């Protein structure tokens, strides 16, 4: 699932991945917080990325919530990169959203 032109796509190399998609991919490969628990399943660096992503809004997101955001944001004419930033950082106030979209 990738953001492209206001819609989601499942094509390889179709665009940027959300943090949720990376987290989901690492989970599917057997990544765990404990590096010893995922020996052989994924690289140690992937375990570190997994551990980091668990501390971001991606750990509480669902495909459905991301799809709904993309669908509802179509009327705002946001660039794909802006949508990606909002999905990845999930601002919780208008001031946070302003900072994410204008920086």
C-alpha positions in Angstrom: 0.0 0.0 0.0 1.6 3.2 -1.1 0.3 6.8 -1.3 0.2 7.9 -4.9 -2.0 10.6 -6.4 -4.4 10.6 -3.5 -5.0 6.8 -3.6 -3.4 3.7 -2.2 -1.6 1.3 -4.5 -0.1 -2.2 -4.0 2.5 -1.9 -6.8 6.1 -2.6 -6.2 8.2 0.6 -6.3 5.1 2.7 -6.6 6.2 5.3 -4.0 7.2 5.9 -0.4 6.2 3.6 2.4 4.5 4.8 5.5 6.0 3.9 8.9 3.0 1.6 9.4 3.9 -0.4 6.3 7.5 -0.8 7.3 6.4 -1.9 10.8 3.9 -4.3 9.3 6.5 -5.7 7.0 9.1 -6.2 9.8 6.4 -7.9 11.9 5.6 -10.3 9.1 9.3 -11.2 8.9 9.5 -12.0 12.6 11.1 -8.8 14.0 11.0 -8.5 17.8 12.2 -5.9 20.3 14.6 -8.4 21.8 17.4 -8.9 19.2 18.1 -12.4 20.5 14.4 -13.3 19.8 14.7 -12.5 16.1 18.1 -14.1 15.4 18.1 -15.5 11.9 14.7 -14.1 11.1 15.8 -10.5 10.4 19.0 -8.5 10.6 19.9 -6.7 13.8 19.4 -3.4 12.1 15.9 -4.4 11.2 15.2 -5.1 14.9 16.5 -1.6 15.8 14.2 -0.1 13.2 11.3 -2.2 14.5 12.0 -1.1 18.1 12.1 2.6 17.0 8.8 2.3 15.0 7.1 0.8 18.0 7.6 4.2 19.7 5.9 6.1 16.9 2.2 6.6 16.0 2.6 3.7 13.5 2.3 1.1 16.3 -1.4 2.1 16.8 -2.4 2.6 13.2 -4.4 0.3 10.9 -4.6 0.0 7.1 -8.2 1.1 7.4 -7.4 4.3 9.4 -4.7 5.2 6.8 -7.0 4.5 3.9 -9.7 6.7 5.5 -7.3 9.5 6.1 -6.1 9.4 2.4 -9.7 9.3 1.2 -10.8 12.2 3.5 -7.8 14.4 2.7 -8.4 14.4 -1.1 -10.3 17.7 -0.9 -7.3 19.5 0.7 -5.0 19.1 -2.3 -2.1 17.9 -0.1 1.1 16.7 -1.8 1.8 13.0 -1.4 4.8 13.9 0.8 2.5 16.0 3.1 0.1 13.1 3.4 3.0 10.8 4.3 4.2 13.2 7.0 0.7 13.4 8.5 0.3 9.7 8.5 3.7 9.0 9.9 3.6 11.7 12.7 -0.1 11.9 13.3 -0.3 15.4 14.7 -2.6 15.7 17.6 -3.4 19.4 17.5 -3.8 22.1 14.8 -0.5 23.6 15.8 1.2 20.3 15.3 -0.5 19.8 11.9 0.6 23.3 10.9 4.2 22.5 11.8 4.2 19.2 9.9 2.6 20.6 6.8 4.5 23.9 6.5 8.1 22.8 7.4 
